[in-house]
């Protein structure tokens, strides 16, 4: 194992620093916004800007790399990550934060894409599974570490913003000093929504709803914690438990879906998620132990539903289409992450913090009902058509390069398709 990881150690270290910065920024910024007295809707607009520009980065950054190369693009993006955090501390105004957070989303998406393309070049088909697993673990540990840094400082002071900017800058050092050759050009994202829907309606609607659910949770859960009176440490624990639940149960749910109609498992996950949201609204944060248990159980289905939808889509796609289909679904998911926070933020302003669970719960319910409906409209994929479920990192939004790291990718089939 160590021999397999040595060639990619510097790249994994860059990922680790980026995830620490992402975890710190993702928790710090909503807390500072709440402290400034901004409405939940305005906070959701900041989150929407991040999601929108993250998705845009997946489309634009490959073209930038083609023009000036991986190293230069990554250096510029790392600088933008650091600058964005410093600007958040310097200009504390809602319109400025909306713009600055968008710049951060764009640069972070591009940073992930460059590093993941490098990782993909340094692994073989034999080591891909091991490296992908370590990559997921490193990402989760980094994100949790960043979240737990917030209680060590005061969100109303510039110190944590400067620390986060330093961490983002540190992500450039391991990759900048790596002797790895520049990888092949990044995956160009394209989307044929009609064809995607014809291939798998359940997957397209599922990814859209997963984006609404995930975008609402990842961006507004810190706001819910703050408005509900939780300490910053308790809020970090809430986020970490949900993430841990998703990492722990994603593979068992996936293996279950390998043995039966995935849409039944998708419907089951949606039902569990809706039920957990009802419990969260009923019990609230009055008993932290009960609340944390509910958040853990919510996380067990909150993060895997996207991976289940992607796996279902690939059951109905050719082997060489895996990255294409997954990248298209990524854009659909990105649309959901733009819409979700806006709806949740507006409703939280009107009826209170618990409205976040109303939106997420309705999203889960729609996910379950649509999956169940589609199971009666189309036969399940045959054993020959089905692909093995592969977990997806629960820590952040994915990029097309994330799917190229996936051990299921049939590179031989892709090459044959390209030369046919």
C-alpha positions as CSV (number, residue, x, y, z in Angstrom):
1,X,0.0,0.0,0.0
2,X,2.7,2.5,1.0
3,X,4.5,1.8,-2.3
4,X,1.3,2.6,-4.2
5,X,0.8,5.9,-2.3
6,X,4.4,7.2,-2.5
7,X,4.1,8.5,-6.1
8,X,0.9,10.5,-5.2
9,X,1.8,11.6,-1.7
10,X,2.4,15.2,-2.6
11,X,-0.9,15.4,-4.5
12,X,-2.8,13.9,-1.6
13,X,-1.1,16.5,0.7
14,X,-2.4,19.3,-1.5
15,X,-5.9,17.7,-1.3
16,X,-5.6,17.6,2.5
17,X,-4.8,21.3,2.7
18,X,-7.5,22.2,0.3
19,X,-10.1,20.2,2.4
20,X,-8.9,21.8,5.6
21,X,-9.4,25.2,4.0
22,X,-12.8,24.1,2.6
23,X,-14.0,22.8,5.9
24,X,-12.9,25.9,7.8
25,X,-14.4,28.3,5.2
26,X,-17.6,26.4,4.8
27,X,-18.4,26.6,8.5
28,X,-16.8,30.0,9.2
29,X,-18.5,32.1,6.6
30,X,-22.1,31.2,7.5
31,X,-21.3,31.9,11.2
32,X,-19.9,35.3,10.4
33,X,-22.9,36.1,8.2
34,X,-25.3,35.2,11.0
35,X,-23.2,37.3,13.4
36,X,-23.5,40.2,11.1
37,X,-27.3,39.9,11.3
38,X,-27.8,39.0,7.6
39,X,-31.0,37.3,6.7
40,X,-30.9,33.6,5.9
41,X,-32.0,34.3,2.3
42,X,-29.0,36.6,1.8
43,X,-26.8,33.8,3.3
44,X,-28.3,31.4,0.9
45,X,-27.5,33.7,-2.0
46,X,-23.9,33.5,-1.0
47,X,-24.1,29.7,-1.0
48,X,-25.9,29.7,-4.3
49,X,-23.1,31.8,-5.8
50,X,-20.5,29.3,-4.7
51,X,-22.5,26.4,-6.2
52,X,-23.2,28.2,-9.4
53,X,-19.5,29.1,-10.0
54,X,-18.3,25.7,-8.9
55,X,-20.4,24.2,-11.6
56,X,-19.1,26.8,-14.1
57,X,-15.6,26.0,-13.1
58,X,-16.0,22.4,-14.1
59,X,-16.9,23.7,-17.6
60,X,-14.4,26.6,-18.0
61,X,-11.2,25.4,-16.3
62,X,-10.4,22.6,-18.8
63,X,-10.3,25.3,-21.5
64,X,-7.9,27.4,-19.4
65,X,-5.6,24.4,-18.9
66,X,-5.5,23.8,-22.6
67,X,-4.2,27.3,-23.1
68,X,-1.6,27.8,-20.4
69,X,-1.0,24.4,-18.7
70,X,-1.8,22.7,-15.4
71,X,0.9,24.2,-13.2
72,X,0.1,27.8,-14.1
73,X,-3.7,27.3,-13.8
74,X,-3.3,25.7,-10.4
75,X,-1.0,28.4,-9.1
76,X,-3.6,31.1,-10.2
77,X,-6.5,29.2,-8.7
78,X,-4.6,28.7,-5.4
79,X,-3.9,32.4,-5.3
80,X,-7.6,33.1,-5.9
81,X,-8.6,30.8,-3.1
82,X,-6.4,32.7,-0.6
83,X,-7.4,36.1,-1.9
84,X,-11.1,35.2,-1.6
85,X,-10.8,34.5,2.1
86,X,-8.8,37.6,2.8
87,X,-11.4,39.7,0.8
88,X,-14.2,38.2,2.9
89,X,-12.5,39.7,6.0
90,X,-11.7,43.0,4.3
91,X,-15.1,43.8,2.7
92,X,-18.0,42.6,4.9
93,X,-20.9,43.5,2.7
94,X,-23.5,41.1,1.2
95,X,-23.0,42.0,-2.5
96,X,-19.2,41.7,-2.1
97,X,-19.5,38.3,-0.4
98,X,-21.8,37.0,-3.1
99,X,-19.2,37.8,-5.7
100,X,-16.2,36.7,-3.7
101,X,-17.8,33.4,-2.7
102,X,-18.5,32.8,-6.4
103,X,-14.8,33.4,-7.2
104,X,-13.9,30.9,-4.5
105,X,-16.3,28.2,-5.9
106,X,-14.8,28.6,-9.4
107,X,-11.2,28.4,-8.2
108,X,-11.8,25.5,-5.8
109,X,-13.5,23.4,-8.6
110,X,-10.6,24.1,-10.8
111,X,-8.1,23.2,-8.1
112,X,-9.8,19.8,-7.5
113,X,-9.9,19.1,-11.3
114,X,-6.2,19.7,-11.7
115,X,-5.1,17.6,-8.7
116,X,-7.5,14.8,-9.6
117,X,-6.2,14.7,-13.2
118,X,-2.7,14.4,-11.8
119,X,-3.7,11.6,-9.5
120,X,-5.3,9.8,-12.4
121,X,-2.1,10.0,-14.4
122,X,0.0,8.6,-11.5
123,X,-2.1,5.5,-10.7
124,X,-2.6,2.3,-12.6
125,X,-5.7,0.1,-13.0
126,X,-4.3,-2.1,-10.2
127,X,-3.7,0.7,-7.8
128,X,-6.7,2.9,-8.7
129,X,-9.1,1.4,-6.1
130,X,-6.6,1.8,-3.2
131,X,-5.7,5.3,-4.1
132,X,-9.4,6.3,-4.6
133,X,-10.2,4.9,-1.1
134,X,-7.3,6.8,0.5
135,X,-8.3,9.9,-1.4
136,X,-11.8,9.7,0.1
137,X,-10.4,9.2,3.7
138,X,-7.9,12.1,3.3
139,X,-10.7,14.4,2.1
140,X,-13.0,13.5,5.0
141,X,-10.3,13.9,7.6
142,X,-9.2,17.3,6.1
143,X,-12.8,18.6,6.0
144,X,-13.5,17.6,9.6
145,X,-10.2,19.1,10.8
146,X,-11.2,22.4,9.2
147,X,-14.6,22.4,10.8
148,X,-13.2,21.8,14.2
149,X,-10.8,24.7,13.8
150,X,-13.7,27.2,13.9
151,X,-14.3,26.8,17.7
152,X,-10.6,27.7,18.3
153,X,-11.2,31.3,17.2
154,X,-13.8,34.1,16.9
155,X,-15.7,34.2,13.6
156,X,-16.2,38.0,14.1
157,X,-12.5,38.6,14.0
158,X,-10.2,38.4,10.9
159,X,-7.8,35.8,12.4
160,X,-9.6,32.6,11.2
161,X,-10.0,34.2,7.7
162,X,-6.2,34.7,7.5
163,X,-5.5,31.2,8.8
164,X,-7.8,29.8,6.1
165,X,-6.0,31.9,3.4
166,X,-2.7,30.5,4.6
167,X,-3.9,27.0,4.4
168,X,-5.2,27.4,0.9
169,X,-1.8,28.9,-0.1
170,X,-0.1,25.9,1.5
171,X,-2.0,23.6,-0.9
172,X,0.1,25.0,-3.8
173,X,3.5,23.9,-2.2
174,X,3.3,20.1,-2.5
175,X,1.8,20.2,-6.0
176,X,4.2,23.0,-7.2
177,X,7.2,21.0,-6.0
178,X,6.0,17.7,-7.5
179,X,8.2,16.2,-10.2
180,X,5.1,14.6,-11.8
181,X,4.7,15.4,-15.5
182,X,1.7,17.4,-16.5
183,X,-1.3,15.1,-17.1
184,X,-3.5,14.8,-20.1
185,X,-6.0,17.6,-20.8
186,X,-8.9,17.8,-18.4
187,X,-12.3,16.2,-19.2
188,X,-14.5,18.5,-21.2
189,X,-17.9,18.6,-19.6
190,X,-20.9,18.4,-22.0
191,X,-24.5,17.6,-21.3
192,X,-27.3,16.3,-23.4
193,X,-30.1,16.6,-21.0
194,X,-32.6,14.9,-23.3
195,X,-30.4,11.9,-23.9
196,X,-29.5,11.7,-20.2
197,X,-33.2,11.7,-19.3
198,X,-34.0,9.1,-21.9
199,X,-31.2,6.9,-20.6
200,X,-32.4,7.1,-17.0
201,X,-35.2,9.4,-15.8
202,X,-34.8,8.1,-12.2
203,X,-31.1,9.1,-12.2
204,X,-31.7,12.6,-13.6
205,X,-34.5,13.5,-11.3
206,X,-32.7,11.8,-8.4
207,X,-29.5,13.8,-9.0
208,X,-31.5,17.0,-9.2
209,X,-33.2,16.3,-5.9
210,X,-29.9,15.1,-4.4
211,X,-28.5,18.5,-5.3
212,X,-31.4,20.3,-3.6
213,X,-31.0,18.2,-0.5
214,X,-27.2,18.4,-0.4
215,X,-27.0,22.0,-1.3
216,X,-29.4,22.9,1.5
217,X,-27.6,20.9,4.1
218,X,-24.0,21.7,3.2
219,X,-24.6,25.5,3.0
220,X,-27.3,26.1,5.6
221,X,-26.7,23.5,8.3
222,X,-24.2,25.8,10.0
223,X,-26.8,28.6,9.9
224,X,-29.4,26.2,11.4
225,X,-26.9,25.3,14.2
226,X,-26.1,28.9,15.0
227,X,-29.8,30.1,15.0
228,X,-30.8,27.1,17.1
229,X,-28.4,28.1,19.9
230,X,-25.7,25.4,19.3
231,X,-22.1,26.2,20.2
232,X,-19.6,26.2,17.4
233,X,-18.2,23.0,18.7
234,X,-21.6,21.3,18.8
235,X,-22.3,22.6,15.3
236,X,-19.0,21.1,14.0
237,X,-20.0,17.8,15.7
238,X,-23.4,17.9,14.0
239,X,-21.7,18.3,10.6
240,X,-19.1,15.7,11.3
241,X,-21.6,13.1,12.5
242,X,-23.7,13.4,9.4
243,X,-20.6,13.1,7.2
244,X,-19.4,10.1,9.2
245,X,-22.8,8.4,8.8
246,X,-22.7,8.9,5.0
247,X,-19.2,7.5,4.8
248,X,-20.1,4.5,7.0
249,X,-23.3,3.5,5.3
250,X,-22.6,4.4,1.7
251,X,-21.0,1.1,0.8
252,X,-23.6,-1.2,2.6
253,X,-26.4,0.7,0.8
254,X,-24.5,0.5,-2.5
255,X,-23.9,-3.3,-2.1
256,X,-27.6,-3.7,-1.3
257,X,-28.4,-1.9,-4.6
258,X,-26.0,-4.3,-6.5
259,X,-28.2,-7.2,-5.5
260,X,-31.7,-5.8,-6.1
261,X,-33.4,-3.0,-8.1
262,X,-31.4,0.1,-7.3
263,X,-34.6,2.2,-7.4
264,X,-36.0,0.2,-4.4
265,X,-32.9,1.1,-2.5
266,X,-33.2,4.7,-3.6
267,X,-36.8,4.8,-2.5
268,X,-35.8,3.3,0.9
269,X,-33.1,5.9,1.3
270,X,-35.5,8.7,0.5
271,X,-38.0,7.4,3.0
272,X,-35.4,7.2,5.8
273,X,-34.3,10.7,5.0
274,X,-37.8,12.1,5.1
275,X,-38.5,10.3,8.4
276,X,-35.2,11.6,10.0
277,X,-36.2,15.2,9.0
278,X,-39.6,14.8,10.7
279,X,-37.8,13.6,13.8
280,X,-35.3,16.5,13.6
281,X,-38.2,19.0,13.6
282,X,-40.1,17.2,16.4
283,X,-37.1,16.9,18.8
284,X,-35.0,19.9,17.8
285,X,-31.8,20.5,19.7
286,X,-33.3,20.3,23.2
287,X,-31.5,17.0,23.8
288,X,-28.1,17.0,22.1
289,X,-27.6,13.2,22.3
290,X,-30.9,12.6,20.5
291,X,-30.3,15.3,18.0
292,X,-26.8,14.0,17.2
293,X,-28.1,10.5,16.7
294,X,-30.7,11.8,14.3
295,X,-28.1,13.8,12.4
296,X,-25.9,10.7,12.1
297,X,-28.9,8.7,10.7
298,X,-29.8,11.5,8.4
299,X,-26.2,11.5,7.0
300,X,-26.4,7.7,6.3
301,X,-28.8,8.5,3.4
302,X,-28.1,12.2,2.7
303,X,-24.8,11.6,1.0
304,X,-25.3,8.2,-0.6
305,X,-28.4,9.2,-2.6
306,X,-26.3,10.9,-5.3
307,X,-24.0,7.9,-5.7
308,X,-27.0,5.6,-6.0
309,X,-28.5,7.8,-8.7
310,X,-25.2,7.8,-10.7
311,X,-24.8,4.1,-10.3
312,X,-28.4,3.6,-11.6
313,X,-27.7,5.8,-14.7
314,X,-24.5,3.8,-15.5
315,X,-26.5,0.5,-15.4
316,X,-28.1,1.8,-18.6
317,X,-25.0,3.2,-20.2
318,X,-22.2,1.7,-22.2
319,X,-18.9,1.1,-20.5
320,X,-17.1,3.8,-22.4
321,X,-19.8,6.3,-21.5
322,X,-19.2,6.2,-17.7
323,X,-17.4,9.5,-17.4
324,X,-19.6,11.3,-19.9
325,X,-22.9,10.2,-18.2
326,X,-21.5,10.9,-14.7
327,X,-20.2,14.4,-15.8
328,X,-23.6,15.2,-17.2
329,X,-25.3,14.2,-14.0
330,X,-22.8,16.3,-12.1
331,X,-24.2,19.4,-13.9
332,X,-27.8,18.3,-13.1
333,X,-26.7,17.9,-9.4
334,X,-25.1,21.4,-9.6
335,X,-28.4,22.9,-10.7
336,X,-30.0,21.4,-7.6
337,X,-27.3,22.8,-5.3
338,X,-28.1,26.3,-6.7
339,X,-31.8,26.0,-6.2
340,X,-31.9,24.2,-2.9
341,X,-30.2,26.9,-0.7
342,X,-32.4,29.6,-2.2
343,X,-35.6,27.8,-1.3
344,X,-34.4,26.8,2.1
345,X,-33.0,30.2,2.9
346,X,-36.2,32.0,1.9
347,X,-38.3,29.6,4.0
348,X,-36.0,29.8,7.0
349,X,-36.5,33.6,7.1
350,X,-40.3,33.1,7.1
351,X,-40.9,30.2,9.5
352,X,-37.7,29.6,11.4
353,X,-34.5,27.6,11.2
354,X,-36.3,24.2,11.2
355,X,-37.6,25.1,7.7
356,X,-34.3,23.7,6.4
357,X,-35.6,20.2,7.4
358,X,-38.9,20.9,5.7
359,X,-37.2,21.5,2.4
360,X,-34.7,18.6,2.8
361,X,-37.5,16.3,4.0
362,X,-39.8,17.2,1.0
363,X,-36.8,16.6,-1.2
364,X,-36.2,13.1,0.3
365,X,-39.9,12.3,-0.1
366,X,-40.0,13.3,-3.7
367,X,-36.8,11.3,-4.3
368,X,-38.4,8.2,-2.8
369,X,-41.7,8.5,-4.6
370,X,-40.2,9.2,-8.0
371,X,-37.8,6.3,-7.6
372,X,-40.6,4.0,-6.6
373,X,-42.7,5.2,-9.5
374,X,-39.9,4.6,-12.0
375,X,-39.5,1.1,-10.8
376,X,-42.9,0.3,-12.2
377,X,-42.3,2.0,-15.5
378,X,-39.2,0.2,-16.6
379,X,-37.6,-3.2,-16.0
380,X,-34.5,-3.3,-13.9
381,X,-31.2,-3.6,-15.6
382,X,-30.0,-7.1,-16.4
383,X,-27.1,-8.7,-14.6
384,X,-24.9,-8.1,-17.6
385,X,-25.8,-4.4,-17.8
386,X,-25.4,-3.6,-14.1
387,X,-22.1,-2.1,-12.9
388,X,-20.7,-2.5,-9.4
389,X,-21.6,0.4,-7.0
390,X,-18.7,2.7,-6.2
391,X,-18.8,5.2,-3.3
392,X,-18.4,8.9,-4.1
393,X,-16.6,11.2,-1.7
394,X,-19.1,12.6,0.8
395,X,-17.0,15.6,1.7
396,X,-17.7,18.0,-1.2
397,X,-19.0,18.5,-4.7
398,X,-17.4,16.3,-7.3
399,X,-15.7,17.2,-10.6
400,X,-15.5,15.1,-13.8
401,X,-12.0,14.2,-12.8
402,X,-13.4,12.5,-9.7
403,X,-15.1,10.0,-11.9
404,X,-11.9,9.3,-13.9
405,X,-10.4,8.2,-10.6
406,X,-13.3,5.8,-10.1
407,X,-12.1,2.1,-10.3
408,X,-15.1,1.2,-12.4
409,X,-13.9,3.3,-15.4
410,X,-13.2,1.1,-18.3
411,X,-10.3,2.9,-20.0
412,X,-9.8,0.3,-22.6
413,X,-13.4,0.6,-23.7
414,X,-13.1,4.4,-23.8
415,X,-10.0,4.2,-25.9
416,X,-11.7,1.8,-28.3
417,X,-14.7,4.1,-28.5
418,X,-12.5,7.1,-29.3
419,X,-10.7,5.3,-32.1
420,X,-13.8,3.7,-33.6
